[in-house]
Amino acid sequence: MAKPRLLLFAPTDPDMTASLLPRLAERFVVDQYESAADAVQAVAAGTRATARSNGQMRVSLRAKFGICLFVDHDFEDELLDILAL
């Protein structure tokens, strides 16, 4: 069975990315983006994203793509719990 895809967008928090990538990669094919434009383009192409620091971006992603999960650094364990890892 193929792994589901997960888009990780954490451009200003390399510590969060470093903490999450190895654990997420166990269960997902992780697409990581540092550019908001690249992440939004990936979402438009059918991937899912996580974002938190930009309220306007959250509203836009929620309205356009139905994305409902936004996390910050130090919430990696909660994210992994939600994803059932």
Secondary structure, DSSP 8 states (H G I E B T S, - for coil): ----EEEEE-TT-HHHHHHHHHHHHTTSEEEEESSHHHHHHHHHTT------S-HHHHHHHHHHH-------TT-HHHHHHHTT-
